[in-house]
């Protein structure tokens, strides 16, 4: 999927980094 970098950064800060990164890579591969 397409991610807004600033949104991604906000998500990394507000939620757990690993969870956000996992979701990010899952969206790329799917």
N, C-alpha and C positions, 0 to 999 in steps of 0.2 A: 504493500500500500504506500501511498504518498503521505509523508509526514511534514508538518510545519516545524522547522528546527527549534523555534522558540517554544512552541507547545511541547515538544519532546523534552526540552531542557526543564520546563516547568514540571512536567510529569516526573522526571528523574528526581527533582528536588522534593516534590511532595510525596511521592511513593517510593517504594524500594527500587533501587537501581536495577537489580537483577531482573525483577519482574518486568520493568519497562523495557529493558534490553531484550528480554525473551519475547515479549509481545511484538517488539519492533522487528526482530528477525523472522518471527512466524509470519508477520504480514508481508515481508519481503519474499519469503519462499512460497507463500500461498498467493 
